[in-house]
Amino acid sequence: MSVTALAGRGRGGLLEMLLATIRAEFRTEIYRPTLDDPVFVAPECVVADCDRVASQRGLCNGHIIRWRHSGRPAMQDFLADPGPPVRGRQTLAPCRIDGCYYGRCGKGLCSKHYDRWARAGRPDLDSWAAPVLVAANAVPPECRLPFCTLWVDTPEKMFCQQHDERWTNAGRPDVERFVVDCGLNGTAAVDLRGLAAQLTLEFQYGLQCRADAQRRTTPARYVMQAVRLAQAAGVASLLELSEEQWREQARNGRSREPVLLLIEVRDAVEVLRDGAGWESEFGRDVWRLERLPGITTPATATVPRPRVRLHFERIPQTWLRDLAKRWLRLRLTSGLSITAAHTGLDALICFAGFLVQADVDRLADIDRPLLERHLGYVASQDGGHGLKKGRISSLNLFLQAIRQNRWDDSLPGTAAFYPGDTPPPPAATISRRLAEHVMAQVESEENLSRWDNPAGRLITLILIRTGLRISSVVCLDFDCLVHDGQNAAYLRYFNTKMKREAAVPIDEELEQAIREHQRHVLDRWPDGTGVLFPRRHANASGRLRLSDSSYRQMLRRWLTTCDIRDEHGQPVHLTPHQWRHTFACRLINRDVPQEVVRVLLDHESSRMTAHYARITDQTVRRRWACIPRNSSGLSSFAVLGDGSWWV
């Protein structure tokens, strides 16, 4: 049934929305991306005169199979002699007799001339006077395939001899479909024929959305694998199955890309139907945060992150779940980080479990004695001090929000926690800074040159020399360099923790390294990217930033390659944040005032700076050695009028 008929029969607003939204270039059952398409990439096979699309190692499927069967020789050797053209759309050779354009059968002759040559006693072909089989005014029709110019053998046939054999071996399908299929063989086309009407529209809309976003590159073969997954499921719409059900359908697939594409298309269709934002998401028991615009900062909006979910279904009490949603919506819209939202939800899930155990099912029954019992419940759970303190403090904020916003006046006024309800955190006696023995290896030019990714090397230098957080470094804008009145360079960045812009001074060497990296980025994306560290792959427009997890993976590989070890000879396992501690400690131990260190780290208070910047034993010893001493070896001190001591 046509999509127009479906819409006319009232299948709902989704069909009408799809018909009104999909542009003309995508309203086709066969979508053919251009060779220079930035999203649906379609590079040609590197073998000369092969018009097929490259699949692996720059070769099409036919040539990659031939290369493997040849014993996987060196690529330059294979390209020098790749063999005859692979089966597909190459021009077939006609009969060797001049003027005859029937397809070859044997000895270079068509079947008709071969039969006459055999009956003539098989004379020498070069001297044989071959008969003319076709009168000048009775030329047979050509093969129906548009790229073939050979004649058909008989008027009843539609293809030349060899293509007729291919059609027969294919089961004699519909002629027009066979003609189209032969033209698509080896191309980057996306074939949506055979799908249900609405399913076709959904894929067309998904292709349009991905093309407009210009974020992830998507070879057409991945699209076709996603189409085959949908066909195998036997659905009329992608919305018939949930995201988890689609993942289960493709559990045995070797590639995850087609599954991700199919789920992305499903999400796009669902957003078109239901809309995006709080009005459509608030009522759900599982919030999909990527559908809530405005909860990420502009600097981090293009940083790849997993599909983040908040699972309210883990709170069995309906009244508590509704209050939790109101609270977290308020906090997210006021700028709360997604990590803090997860912490708050975890606290409420823990509290919900306690209420089940305590047989409490009303907000009015939550009072101070119950919360005191909850303190013991939290203390008995697994987890460290930070997790337990977060569960108590988040629950206290939740109860305060209920009272402040008058969400439910039945909450008793005694339902609150007080200072001292949780034990103080253990004293941080161990510095997280890296030993200078390790830093000497990290900063070694020989080791830095072993970075296989120039972006990773530059990120490492920025982390070491500026003390920035990794989240701030990967979010650097392309134009991140600024200068003061004396033309001194500063690195302008976004403090992702404090959610504000800041700047830190840098030396000329680091400035030059950044400018060199900017030139490399423009070589790859001449139209510009807007970001200093774009992802290397699956990033058609260049606007997608490198994620901090990707850098951490590169860092682990680099540490293994350089074989960096501590003073005990053990392999070093470090985190990017340890360079921030090391940066602060180095400054303090070089007698830089703590207030200056606070400004460089962009801390809100000196207390946080003191947590990072610790004086080493060597610095204490150096300063102690500078104290004057008398003949007894003791330092001489005097008491001043204000009660202070002076050497």
C-alpha positions as CSV (number, residue, x, y, z in Angstrom):
1,M,0.0,0.0,0.0
2,S,1.3,3.4,-0.9
3,V,2.3,6.0,1.8
4,T,-0.4,8.3,0.5
5,A,-3.1,5.6,1.0
6,L,-1.8,4.9,4.5
7,A,-1.9,8.6,5.4
8,G,-5.4,8.8,4.0
9,R,-6.6,5.9,6.1
10,G,-5.6,7.8,9.3
11,R,-2.5,6.0,10.4
12,G,-1.8,8.9,12.7
13,G,0.2,12.1,12.4
14,L,3.6,10.4,12.1
15,L,3.1,9.5,8.4
16,E,1.9,13.0,7.6
17,M,4.9,14.4,9.5
18,L,7.3,12.2,7.6
19,L,5.8,13.1,4.2
20,A,6.0,16.8,5.1
21,T,9.6,16.7,6.4
22,I,11.5,14.5,4.0
23,R,13.1,16.5,1.3
24,A,12.9,15.5,-2.4
25,E,16.5,14.2,-2.7
26,F,15.8,11.6,0.1
27,R,12.3,10.7,-1.1
28,T,13.6,7.8,-3.3
29,E,13.8,4.1,-2.8
30,I,17.4,4.1,-4.1
31,Y,19.6,6.8,-2.6
32,R,22.9,7.3,-4.4
33,P,25.4,9.4,-2.5
34,T,28.0,11.3,-4.5
35,L,31.7,10.2,-4.4
36,D,32.5,13.3,-2.4
37,D,29.6,12.9,0.1
38,P,31.0,13.9,3.5
39,V,28.7,11.6,5.5
40,F,27.8,8.6,3.3
41,V,31.4,8.2,2.1
42,A,31.8,6.3,-1.2
43,P,35.5,6.2,-2.2
44,E,36.2,4.2,-5.4
45,C,38.3,1.1,-5.4
46,V,42.0,1.9,-5.9
47,V,42.4,-0.7,-8.7
48,A,42.6,1.1,-12.0
49,D,39.4,1.1,-14.2
50,C,37.4,-0.4,-11.3
51,D,34.2,1.7,-10.6
52,R,33.2,-0.2,-7.5
53,V,33.2,1.3,-4.0
54,A,36.1,0.5,-1.7
55,S,35.3,-1.7,1.2
56,Q,38.6,-2.6,2.9
57,R,42.2,-1.5,2.4
58,G,41.0,0.7,-0.5
59,L,39.7,-2.3,-2.4
60,C,36.2,-3.2,-3.4
61,N,34.7,-6.5,-2.2
62,G,35.6,-8.3,-5.4
63,H,39.3,-7.2,-5.3
64,I,39.7,-7.7,-1.5
65,I,38.6,-11.3,-2.0
66,R,41.0,-11.7,-4.9
67,W,43.8,-10.2,-2.8
68,R,43.2,-12.7,0.0
69,H,43.1,-15.6,-2.4
70,S,46.4,-14.4,-3.8
71,G,48.1,-14.9,-0.4
72,R,47.8,-11.2,0.7
73,P,50.7,-9.9,-1.2
74,A,52.1,-6.4,-0.8
75,M,49.5,-3.9,-1.9
76,Q,51.8,-2.3,-4.5
77,D,52.5,-5.7,-6.1
78,F,48.8,-6.6,-6.2
79,L,47.8,-3.3,-7.8
80,A,50.5,-3.8,-10.4
81,D,48.6,-6.9,-11.6
82,P,45.1,-7.2,-10.1
83,G,43.9,-9.6,-12.8
84,P,40.9,-9.2,-15.1
85,P,38.0,-6.9,-14.1
86,V,35.8,-8.3,-11.4
87,R,32.3,-9.3,-12.4
88,G,29.9,-6.4,-12.5
89,R,29.4,-3.7,-15.0
90,Q,32.5,-4.0,-17.2
91,T,32.0,-4.1,-21.0
92,L,31.7,-7.6,-22.3
93,A,33.7,-8.5,-25.4
94,P,31.8,-9.2,-28.6
95,C,32.4,-11.9,-31.1
96,R,35.8,-11.7,-32.7
97,I,34.3,-11.6,-36.2
98,D,34.1,-8.0,-37.4
99,G,30.6,-6.5,-37.4
100,C,29.2,-9.2,-35.1
101,Y,28.1,-8.1,-31.7
102,Y,26.7,-11.2,-30.2
103,G,28.4,-12.3,-26.9
104,R,31.3,-14.6,-27.0
105,C,30.9,-18.4,-26.5
106,G,34.1,-20.2,-27.4
107,K,37.3,-19.5,-29.2
108,G,36.3,-15.8,-29.1
109,L,33.3,-16.5,-31.3
110,C,29.6,-16.1,-30.5
111,S,27.5,-19.2,-30.3
112,K,26.2,-18.8,-33.9
113,H,29.6,-18.3,-35.5
114,Y,31.1,-21.1,-33.3
115,D,28.5,-23.5,-34.6
116,R,29.3,-22.6,-38.2
117,W,33.0,-22.7,-37.6
118,A,32.7,-26.2,-36.1
119,R,30.6,-27.4,-39.1
120,A,33.2,-26.0,-41.4
121,G,35.8,-28.4,-40.0
122,R,37.3,-25.9,-37.5
123,P,39.6,-24.1,-39.9
124,D,42.2,-21.6,-38.9
125,L,40.3,-18.6,-37.5
126,D,42.5,-16.0,-39.0
127,S,41.9,-17.3,-42.5
128,W,38.3,-18.5,-42.1
129,A,35.8,-16.6,-44.2
130,A,33.1,-16.2,-41.6
131,P,29.6,-15.7,-42.9
132,V,27.6,-12.6,-42.2
133,L,24.7,-13.6,-40.0
134,V,22.8,-10.3,-39.8
135,A,21.6,-8.2,-42.7
136,A,22.5,-4.5,-42.5
137,N,18.8,-3.5,-42.2
138,A,18.0,-6.2,-39.6
139,V,20.3,-5.4,-36.6
140,P,19.1,-7.3,-33.5
141,P,18.2,-5.4,-30.4
142,E,20.8,-4.7,-27.7
143,C,20.9,-6.2,-24.2
144,R,18.5,-4.5,-21.8
145,L,21.3,-3.6,-19.4
146,P,22.2,0.0,-20.0
147,F,26.0,-0.6,-19.8
148,C,25.9,-3.5,-22.2
149,T,26.0,-3.0,-26.0
150,L,25.9,-6.7,-27.1
151,W,23.0,-8.1,-29.2
152,V,20.4,-10.5,-27.8
153,D,20.6,-14.0,-29.3
154,T,16.9,-14.3,-30.2
155,P,14.0,-11.8,-30.4
156,E,12.3,-13.6,-27.4
157,K,15.2,-12.8,-25.1
158,M,15.9,-9.5,-23.4
159,F,19.6,-9.9,-22.5
160,C,22.8,-10.9,-24.3
161,Q,23.9,-14.4,-23.8
162,Q,26.1,-13.9,-20.7
163,H,23.7,-11.5,-19.0
164,D,20.8,-13.9,-19.8
165,E,22.7,-16.6,-18.0
166,R,23.1,-14.3,-15.0
167,W,19.4,-13.5,-15.0
168,T,18.6,-17.2,-15.2
169,N,21.0,-18.1,-12.4
170,A,19.3,-15.4,-10.3
171,G,16.0,-17.2,-10.6
172,R,14.6,-15.1,-13.4
173,P,13.5,-12.1,-11.2
174,D,11.4,-9.2,-12.5
175,V,13.3,-7.8,-15.5
176,E,13.1,-4.1,-14.4
177,R,14.3,-5.0,-10.9
178,F,17.2,-7.1,-12.3
179,V,18.3,-4.2,-14.5
180,V,18.4,-1.9,-11.6
181,D,20.1,-4.4,-9.4
182,C,22.9,-4.9,-12.0
183,G,23.4,-1.2,-12.1
184,L,23.7,-1.0,-8.3
185,N,26.1,-3.9,-8.0
186,G,29.3,-2.6,-6.3
187,T,28.0,1.0,-5.9
188,A,27.4,3.0,-2.7
189,A,23.7,3.1,-3.2
190,V,21.2,2.6,-0.4
191,D,18.4,0.3,-1.6
192,L,15.1,0.6,0.3
193,R,13.0,-1.4,-2.1
194,G,11.0,-4.1,-0.5
195,L,10.5,-2.3,2.9
196,A,7.1,-1.5,4.2
197,A,5.8,1.9,3.2
198,Q,6.2,3.6,6.6
199,L,9.5,1.8,7.3
200,T,10.8,3.2,4.0
201,L,9.9,6.8,5.0
202,E,11.5,6.3,8.4
203,F,14.8,5.3,6.8
204,Q,14.6,8.1,4.4
205,Y,14.1,10.5,7.3
206,G,17.0,9.0,9.2
207,L,19.3,9.4,6.2
208,Q,18.2,13.0,5.9
209,C,18.9,13.7,9.6
210,R,22.3,12.1,9.5
211,A,23.2,14.0,6.4
212,D,22.1,17.3,7.9
213,A,24.0,16.7,11.1
214,Q,27.3,15.9,9.3
215,R,28.8,14.3,12.4
216,R,29.4,10.6,11.9
217,T,30.6,9.2,8.6
218,T,28.5,6.3,7.5
219,P,29.5,4.0,4.5
220,A,26.5,2.8,2.6
221,R,27.2,-0.8,3.5
222,Y,26.4,0.0,7.1
223,V,23.1,1.5,6.1
224,M,22.2,-1.6,4.1
225,Q,23.1,-3.8,7.0
226,A,20.7,-1.8,9.2
227,V,18.0,-2.1,6.5
228,R,18.5,-5.9,6.4
229,L,18.2,-6.0,10.2
230,A,14.8,-4.2,10.0
231,Q,13.7,-6.6,7.2
232,A,14.6,-9.6,9.3
233,A,12.6,-8.3,12.2
234,G,9.5,-8.2,10.1
235,V,8.3,-4.9,11.4
236,A,6.3,-2.2,9.6
237,S,7.9,0.6,11.8
238,L,11.1,0.8,13.8
239,L,8.9,2.1,16.7
240,E,7.4,-1.4,17.1
241,L,10.5,-2.4,19.0
242,S,12.3,-0.6,21.9
243,E,16.0,0.3,21.8
244,E,16.9,-2.8,23.9
245,Q,14.8,-5.1,21.7
246,W,16.7,-3.8,18.6
247,R,20.0,-4.4,20.4
248,E,18.8,-7.9,21.2
249,Q,17.8,-8.5,17.6
250,A,21.3,-7.6,16.4
251,R,23.2,-9.3,19.3
252,N,25.0,-11.7,17.0
253,G,26.1,-9.1,14.5
254,R,29.8,-8.6,14.0
255,S,29.6,-4.8,13.6
256,R,28.0,-2.4,16.0
257,E,27.7,0.4,13.5
258,P,24.5,-0.8,11.8
259,V,22.8,-1.3,15.1
260,L,23.7,2.2,16.3
261,L,22.5,3.6,13.0
262,L,19.2,1.7,13.2
263,I,18.7,3.0,16.8
264,E,19.6,6.5,15.8
265,V,17.0,6.4,13.0
266,R,14.4,5.0,15.5
267,D,15.2,7.9,17.9
268,A,14.9,10.5,15.1
269,V,11.5,9.2,14.1
270,E,10.3,9.1,17.7
271,V,11.5,12.6,18.3
272,L,9.6,13.7,15.2
273,R,6.5,12.0,16.5
274,D,6.7,13.0,20.2
275,G,8.9,16.0,20.2
276,A,12.0,16.6,22.3
277,G,12.3,18.4,25.6
278,W,10.8,18.3,29.1
279,E,7.2,18.1,28.0
280,S,7.7,14.8,26.3
281,E,10.5,13.4,28.5
282,F,9.3,14.3,32.0
283,G,6.6,11.7,32.2
284,R,8.9,8.8,31.3
285,D,10.4,6.6,33.9
286,V,13.7,6.5,32.0
287,W,15.0,10.0,31.0
288,R,17.1,10.1,27.8
289,L,19.2,13.2,28.5
290,E,20.3,13.6,24.9
291,R,16.7,14.7,24.2
292,L,16.9,17.5,26.8
293,P,18.5,20.5,25.2
294,G,20.0,23.1,27.5
295,I,21.5,20.8,30.1
296,T,25.0,20.8,28.7
297,T,27.3,23.8,28.4
298,P,28.1,25.2,25.0
299,A,31.8,24.1,25.4
300,T,30.9,20.5,26.1
301,A,27.9,20.1,23.7
302,T,29.9,18.6,21.0
303,V,31.9,16.2,23.2
304,P,30.9,12.6,22.4
305,R,29.3,10.9,25.3
306,P,27.4,7.7,25.8
307,R,23.6,7.7,25.7
308,V,23.0,8.9,29.2
309,R,19.9,7.6,31.1
310,L,18.3,8.4,34.4
311,H,16.4,5.3,35.6
312,F,13.5,6.4,37.8
313,E,11.8,3.0,37.6
314,R,14.2,1.8,40.3
315,I,12.2,3.9,42.8
316,P,9.2,1.6,43.5
317,Q,7.1,4.3,45.4
318,T,5.1,6.3,42.9
319,W,4.9,9.4,45.2
320,L,8.7,9.4,45.7
321,R,9.4,8.9,42.0
322,D,7.2,11.9,41.1
323,L,9.0,14.1,43.7
324,A,12.4,12.8,42.5
325,K,11.5,13.8,38.9
326,R,10.5,17.4,39.9
327,W,13.7,17.8,42.0
328,L,16.1,16.6,39.3
329,R,14.4,18.6,36.6
330,L,14.8,21.7,38.8
331,R,18.5,20.9,39.4
332,L,19.3,20.0,35.8
333,T,17.7,23.2,34.4
334,S,19.6,25.2,37.0
335,G,22.9,24.0,35.7
336,L,23.6,20.9,37.7
337,S,26.0,18.5,36.0
338,I,24.8,15.2,34.8
339,T,27.2,13.4,37.1
340,A,25.6,15.2,40.1
341,A,22.2,14.3,38.8
342,H,23.2,10.6,38.9
343,T,24.5,11.1,42.4
344,G,21.2,12.6,43.5
345,L,19.2,9.8,41.9
346,D,21.4,7.2,43.5
347,A,20.7,8.7,46.9
348,L,16.9,8.5,46.3
349,I,17.1,4.9,45.0
350,C,19.0,4.0,48.2
351,F,16.4,5.8,50.3
352,A,13.6,4.1,48.5
353,G,15.1,0.7,49.3
354,F,15.3,1.7,52.9
355,L,11.7,2.8,53.0
356,V,10.6,-0.6,51.6
357,Q,12.6,-2.3,54.4
358,A,11.1,0.0,57.0
359,D,7.6,-0.5,55.6
360,V,7.1,3.3,55.1
361,D,4.9,4.3,52.2
362,R,4.0,7.9,53.0
363,L,5.9,11.2,53.0
364,A,4.2,12.2,56.2
365,D,6.0,9.3,58.0
366,I,9.5,10.6,57.2
367,D,10.7,12.2,60.4
368,R,14.0,12.7,62.3
369,P,13.9,9.3,64.0
370,L,13.4,7.6,60.6
371,L,16.3,9.5,59.1
372,E,18.5,8.5,62.0
373,R,17.7,4.9,61.1
374,H,18.5,5.7,57.5
375,L,22.0,6.9,58.6
376,G,22.7,3.4,59.9
377,Y,21.3,1.8,56.8
378,V,23.6,3.9,54.6
379,A,26.6,3.1,56.8
380,S,25.9,-0.6,56.4
381,Q,25.9,-0.4,52.5
382,D,29.0,-1.0,50.4
383,G,30.9,1.9,49.2
384,G,33.4,4.5,50.4
385,H,33.0,7.6,52.5
386,G,32.4,9.8,49.4
387,L,29.5,7.6,48.2
388,K,27.8,7.5,51.6
389,K,28.3,11.2,52.3
390,G,26.8,12.0,48.9
391,R,23.7,9.9,49.6
392,I,23.1,11.7,52.9
393,S,23.8,15.2,51.6
394,S,21.7,14.7,48.4
395,L,18.8,13.3,50.3
396,N,19.0,16.4,52.6
397,L,18.9,18.7,49.6
398,F,15.9,16.8,48.3
399,L,14.0,17.2,51.5
400,Q,14.8,20.9,51.7
401,A,13.6,21.4,48.1
402,I,10.2,19.8,49.0
403,R,9.8,22.3,51.8
404,Q,11.1,25.3,49.9
405,N,8.9,24.7,46.8
406,R,5.9,23.5,48.8
407,W,5.6,20.4,46.7
408,D,4.0,18.4,49.6
409,D,3.2,20.0,52.9
410,S,2.8,16.7,54.6
411,L,6.6,16.4,55.1
412,P,7.3,16.9,58.8
413,G,9.6,19.8,59.7
414,T,11.9,17.5,61.7
415,A,12.8,15.5,58.5
416,A,16.3,16.9,58.1
417,F,20.0,16.0,58.6
418,Y,22.3,18.2,60.5
419,P,26.1,18.9,60.6
420,G,27.9,16.1,62.2
421,D,25.4,13.4,61.1
422,T,28.1,11.9,58.8
423,P,31.7,11.3,60.0
424,P,34.4,13.6,58.6
425,P,36.3,12.4,55.6
426,P,39.6,10.7,56.3
427,A,42.6,13.0,56.2
428,A,44.3,13.2,52.8
429,T,47.8,12.4,53.8
430,I,49.0,11.1,50.4
431,S,49.7,13.5,47.7
432,R,48.5,12.7,44.2
433,R,51.3,14.5,42.5
434,L,53.7,12.4,40.4
435,A,57.3,11.9,41.5
436,E,59.9,13.9,39.6
437,H,61.5,10.6,38.6
438,V,58.3,9.8,36.7
439,M,57.9,13.3,35.3
440,A,61.4,13.2,33.9
441,Q,60.4,10.2,31.8
442,V,57.0,11.7,30.8
443,E,58.6,15.0,29.7
444,S,61.5,13.4,27.9
445,E,61.5,14.5,24.3
446,E,62.4,11.0,23.2
447,N,59.2,9.7,24.8
448,L,57.0,12.6,23.6
449,S,58.1,11.8,20.1
450,R,56.6,8.4,20.4
451,W,53.0,9.7,20.3
452,D,51.4,8.3,17.2
453,N,48.7,11.0,17.4
454,P,50.0,14.6,17.4
455,A,46.8,15.7,19.2
456,G,47.6,13.3,22.1
457,R,51.1,14.8,22.4
458,L,49.8,18.4,22.5
459,I,47.1,17.5,25.0
460,T,49.8,16.0,27.2
461,L,51.9,19.1,27.0
462,I,48.9,21.4,27.8
463,L,48.0,19.2,30.8
464,I,51.5,19.3,32.2
465,R,52.3,23.0,31.6
466,T,48.9,24.5,32.5
467,G,47.4,22.2,35.1
468,L,44.0,22.2,33.3
469,R,41.5,19.5,33.7
470,I,41.3,17.0,30.8
471,S,37.6,18.0,30.4
472,S,38.6,21.6,29.8
473,V,41.4,20.7,27.4
474,V,39.3,18.5,25.0
475,C,36.8,21.4,24.9
476,L,39.3,24.0,23.8
477,D,38.0,26.1,20.9
478,F,40.0,26.4,17.7
479,D,40.8,30.1,18.4
480,C,42.0,29.5,22.0
481,L,45.0,31.8,22.0
482,V,44.7,35.4,23.3
483,H,47.4,38.0,24.1
484,D,47.7,40.8,26.6
485,G,49.0,44.4,26.0
486,Q,52.6,43.1,26.1
487,N,51.8,40.4,23.5
488,A,52.2,37.6,26.0
489,A,50.2,34.5,25.2
490,Y,47.4,33.1,27.2
491,L,45.3,29.9,26.7
492,R,41.6,30.8,26.9
493,Y,39.5,27.8,28.1
494,F,36.2,26.9,29.6
495,N,36.4,25.7,33.2
496,T,34.0,22.8,32.9
497,K,33.7,22.3,36.7
498,M,33.0,26.0,37.6
499,K,31.1,26.6,34.2
500,R,33.0,29.8,33.4
501,E,35.6,31.0,31.0
502,A,39.2,31.5,32.2
503,A,42.7,32.0,30.8
504,V,46.1,30.7,31.9
505,P,49.5,32.0,30.7
506,I,51.6,29.8,28.4
507,D,55.1,29.9,27.1
508,E,56.2,30.5,23.5
509,E,57.0,26.9,22.9
510,L,53.5,25.8,23.8
511,E,52.0,28.6,21.8
512,Q,54.0,27.5,18.7
513,A,52.9,23.9,19.2
514,I,49.2,25.0,19.3
515,R,49.6,27.0,16.1
516,E,51.2,24.1,14.3
517,H,48.4,21.9,15.4
518,Q,45.8,24.4,14.1
519,R,47.5,24.2,10.7
520,H,47.2,20.4,10.7
521,V,43.5,20.7,11.6
522,L,42.8,23.1,8.7
523,D,44.7,20.8,6.3
524,R,42.2,18.0,7.2
525,W,39.1,20.3,7.4
526,P,39.7,23.3,5.2
527,D,36.4,24.9,6.0
528,G,37.3,25.0,9.7
529,T,36.0,23.0,12.7
530,G,35.6,25.5,15.5
531,V,37.3,23.0,17.9
532,L,41.0,22.5,18.6
533,F,40.9,18.8,19.0
534,P,38.4,17.2,16.6
535,R,37.8,13.5,16.5
536,R,40.0,11.8,13.8
537,H,37.3,9.3,12.7
538,A,33.5,9.4,12.2
539,N,33.6,13.2,12.1
540,A,32.5,14.4,8.7
541,S,32.2,18.1,9.6
542,G,35.1,18.2,12.1
543,R,32.9,19.8,14.7
544,L,32.8,16.8,16.9
545,R,35.4,17.1,19.7
546,L,37.7,14.4,21.0
547,S,36.4,12.8,24.1
548,D,38.4,12.6,27.3
549,S,37.9,8.8,27.3
550,S,39.5,8.6,23.9
551,Y,42.5,10.5,25.2
552,R,42.8,8.2,28.3
553,Q,43.0,5.2,26.0
554,M,45.7,6.9,23.9
555,L,47.6,7.8,27.1
556,R,47.5,4.2,28.3
557,R,48.9,2.9,25.0
558,W,51.6,5.6,25.1
559,L,52.7,4.8,28.7
560,T,53.0,1.1,27.7
561,T,55.0,2.0,24.5
562,C,57.4,4.2,26.5
563,D,57.7,1.7,29.3
564,I,57.5,4.4,32.0
565,R,58.3,3.1,35.5
566,D,58.4,4.4,39.0
567,E,61.3,4.4,41.4
568,H,60.6,0.8,42.3
569,G,60.8,-0.3,38.7
570,Q,57.0,-0.9,38.4
571,P,55.0,0.3,35.4
572,V,53.3,3.6,36.0
573,H,49.6,4.0,35.9
574,L,48.6,7.6,36.0
575,T,45.6,9.7,35.3
576,P,45.5,13.1,33.5
577,H,44.3,14.8,36.8
578,Q,47.5,13.9,38.5
579,W,49.3,16.4,36.3
580,R,47.1,19.1,37.8
581,H,48.3,18.1,41.3
582,T,51.9,18.0,40.1
583,F,51.6,21.4,38.5
584,A,50.3,23.0,41.7
585,C,53.0,21.2,43.9
586,R,55.8,22.4,41.6
587,L,54.6,26.0,41.8
588,I,54.3,25.9,45.6
589,N,57.8,24.3,46.0
590,R,59.2,27.0,43.8
591,D,58.0,29.6,46.3
592,V,55.1,30.8,44.1
593,P,52.5,32.4,46.4
594,Q,49.5,30.3,47.0
595,E,47.1,33.0,45.9
596,V,48.9,33.0,42.5
597,V,48.5,29.2,42.3
598,R,44.8,29.6,43.2
599,V,44.3,32.0,40.2
600,L,46.3,29.8,37.8
601,L,44.1,26.8,38.8
602,D,41.0,28.9,38.8
603,H,39.9,27.7,42.2
604,E,37.1,29.4,44.1
605,S,38.9,29.2,47.4
606,S,42.4,28.8,48.8
607,R,41.2,25.7,50.7
608,M,40.8,23.8,47.4
609,T,44.3,25.0,46.3
610,A,45.8,23.8,49.5
611,H,44.4,20.3,48.7
612,Y,46.3,20.3,45.4
613,A,49.5,22.2,46.4
614,R,51.5,20.4,49.0
615,I,55.0,21.3,50.2
616,T,57.4,18.4,49.7
617,D,59.8,17.2,52.4
618,Q,62.7,18.5,50.3
619,T,61.3,22.0,50.3
620,V,60.7,21.9,54.1
621,R,64.3,20.7,54.5
622,R,65.6,23.5,52.3
623,R,63.7,26.2,54.1
624,W,64.6,24.7,57.5
625,A,68.3,24.7,56.5
626,C,68.1,28.5,55.9
627,I,67.1,29.2,59.5
628,P,70.0,30.8,61.5
629,R,71.4,28.8,64.4
630,N,73.4,29.7,67.6
631,S,76.4,27.9,68.9
632,S,74.2,25.2,70.5
633,G,72.6,24.4,67.2
634,L,69.3,25.9,68.1
635,S,67.6,28.6,66.1
636,S,67.4,32.0,67.8
637,F,63.9,33.4,68.1
638,A,62.5,36.6,69.5
639,V,59.0,37.6,70.5
640,L,57.8,40.8,68.9
641,G,55.4,43.2,70.4
642,D,52.4,41.8,68.7
643,G,53.1,38.3,70.0
644,S,54.5,36.9,66.7
645,W,57.8,35.0,66.5
646,W,60.8,36.3,64.6
647,V,64.1,34.6,63.9
